[in-house]
Amino acid sequence: MKSVTAPVGVALSHGFTGSLASVAPWAEALRREGFRVVTPLLPGHGTTWEDLATRSWHEWYGTYEAAYLELAQECSTVVAAGLSMGGALALRLAALHPVAAVSVANPGLVIDDPRSHISAVLRYAIRSVPAVGNDIKRPGQEEHAYKRVPVAAAHELKLLFRDTVALLPRATAPLQVFRSTVDHTVTSERSVAAIARRYGGTDIRLVRLRDSYHVATLDNDAETIFAGSAAFFREVTGVPSVATVAGQPARTEEPA
């Protein structure tokens, strides 16, 4: 019999070339709401871009899946969440495991850079390219992402996206998508369109973020993500807020 430490666990992932700093405030906000949150550092991240160049997308997903499996042993219910590529990992997890809900911020499923079409060859000719990085509207914020993107890793990212899009019809959990109106990393609406077209579930909720760029979890709309995802997870799982459990009126917040 598993020992339940919290009724709902959240497997939360950072994005490609990013770090735990990009999702740390989101994780802390959810913990304050009573969720058990695990935020794995994906292989090749938090080290050097040269290290990232040696990693495969299977390693990234495997590490994230291990976090889910850890939570499944400790919590009665598990939900998935992620930023950018972390959103793709969360969606792939939902296609392969019985997560109760998914919440993603600026998820990537399509690479808009036209060079991605030749990444299989380009990775042998060019080791790295400059990164967009720290795409945050709010001054003074730092996600601690790599300054360069290894082309070999970008090719792995493309393979992850392709595999995840193919699996989307198998994912049926209620889905919440936070999407910035201006995003210099996931630049087009093609990733959101892929979700709308292929996702297997019918409960898909799109929340527009009008005052943030790509790393919205560190930007002006961060509180919208934090409060919105907590409320969404509580609604779907039926777990009351910390305030309600303590006998206080629950605070409700509407997305901007």
N, C-alpha and C positions, 0 to 999 in steps of 0.2 A: 504494500500500500504506500502511495506517495505521500510525503509530508507537504501539505499545502501552506506556503508562506504568504501568499496573497491570492485573492480570488482570480485576478486577471494579470497575466504576464504580457509584456510588450517586447518583441524582438525588433530593435530599432537599428537601422544601418546608415552610416555616412555614405558619401558619394565617391566617385572616381577621382583619384589623385588627392582626395581630401583627407580629413583627420577627424578624430572624435570631437574636436573643438566645435565642429559645425553642427553637431546634434546634442552636445552636452546640455545646453539650456532646455531643449525639448525634453530630454530624458529627466532632468531635475524637476521640471514642471509636472510631468506625469507621475513621478515618484511622490511629489507632494500631494497628489490626488489619490494616493494609495495603490498605484500600480507597481508591480515588480518589473523593472526595466533592465534589459541586458543590451549593451551596445558594443558588439565585437569590433576590434580593430582588424580590418581586412588585410590579408597577406600583401606585402609590398607597399603598404601605406604606413605613414609614421616613421619611415626610414629614409630611403632615397629613391629618386625616380629610376636610377639604374637597377635597384632591387625590384621595383614594380615591373620593369621591362622583362623580368624573368618569370613572372607569375602568369597563371592561366585563370580564365573566368571560373573554371570549376573550383579552384581554390577559394575564390571570393565567395561563391555561393555555398561551398561546403562549410566555410567558417560561419556564415550567417545561419545556415541550416542547423549547425551544431548548437548555436545559441537558442534557436527555437526548441530543439530537443531537450536542452537543459531546462528551459522554462516549462515544457510539457510535463516534466517530472515533478515540478514544484508548484504549479498553478492549475486550478480547475479549468481555466480557459486561457488561450493564448491568441493575441492579435499581432499583426505585422505592420511595421511602419518603416519609412525610409525617405531619405533625401536624394534626389537626382538618380544616380545609378542604384543607390540604396532602395529607391522606389521600384526599380526593375527587379531587384532581388526579392523584395516583399511580394511583388506580384507573382513571381515564379514560385515562391514558397506557397502562396495561396492556391496555386494550381496543383501542387503536389502534396499538400498537407491540409488537415481540417482546421485552418485558422478561423476565428469567429468574425474577424473584420480586418480591413486593410485601410491604412491612412498614409498617403504619400504626398510629398511636397516637390513640385517641379520634377516629376519623374521623367527619366529618359528611356525611350524605347527605339528611337530612330536617331542616327547621327546625321546632323544637317550638313556637316563639312563634306563637300563633294570629293575630297581626297580619300574618303573612306572606301570608295568604290575600288580603289587600287591598293588598299592597305596591306593586302597579302603580299604584294610585291614591294611596296614602298618601305616596309619595315626592314628590308635588307639593304636599302640604299640610304635611308635617313634614320638615325637613331632616335631623334626627338625633335619636337617642335615647341614653340612657345605656348604656354598655357594661358587661357583666359584668366582663371584664378581670381578669388576674392571678389566675385561679382556681387557686391553688396552696396546698396544705395546709402545706407546709414553710415555716416562718418565714424572712424575710429574702431571699426570691427575687423577681425582677422580670423579667417578660417584655417590658416596654417596648411594650405595646399601646396603642392609642388609648383615650382615656377616653369617647369617644362613637362611635356607629356611624351612619354616613350611611345613611339609609333607601334611597336610590338604590342604594348598594352592596349592601345587604341584599337588594334585589330581584334584583340580578345574581347574588348568591350562590344564591338560590332557583333561578334559571335554570340555573346550573352544576350544582346538585344534581339537578335534573330531567333534564338531559341525560345526566349521568353514570349515574344509575340506569337509564336506557333502554339505555345501552351495556354495562352490567355482564355480560350473557350472553356478550359477545364476549371477555371477559377470562378467561384460563385458567391463568395462571401461579400457582404455589403462593403462598398468601396467609397472612400472619401479622397478626392483629389484637390489639393491646393495648387493653384497655378498663377504665377506672376504674369501680369500683363506685359511687362518688359523683362526679358530674360536674355542675357548675352551669351549664355552657355547652351541651354536647350532653346535655340532661337526661334524655331517654328512651332506650329500647333500639331505637327505630324505625330508626335508621341501621344498627345491627348486624343487625337483622332483614331490612332490605333487601338487605344483602350475602348473608345466609344463603339468602334466597329467590331472588335473581336472579344471583348470581355464577356465571360459566360454568365455573370450575374446581372440582375436587372436593377438592383439598388446601387446606382452610381451618383454620387453627389459632388458637383464641381463648385469649388469656392475660389473666386477670383481675388487675387492679391494685387491691389492697385498702387501700393507704395513700397514695393520691394523688388529686388532683382533676383538672381538665381538662388543665392544662399539665403532664402527667406527666413530660415530658422534663426539667423543672426541679424535680421533686418527689421524694418519698421512694422511689418505685419506679423512679427514673431508671436505676439500674444494671441493673435487670431488663430494661428496654427495650434498653439499650446492649449488654449481653452476649447477650441473647436474639436480637436482630436480627442481630448479627454471626455467631452460631452458625447461625442459620437461613440466612443468605446463603451461608455456607461449605458447609452441607449441600447446599443446592439446586444450587449452582454447582460443587461438588467442589473448591473452592480450600481448601488447608489453612490453618490459623491461622499467624500470625507465629511463634509459639513452636515449632510443628512444623517450619516451614521452617528455623528456626535450630538445629534438632536438640535442642530441649527438649521435655519432655512437654507436650502441649496441656492447658490448663486448661479444665475443663468447668463450666458453671454452669447450674443448673436454675432456671426461673422460680419466683418465690415464689407 
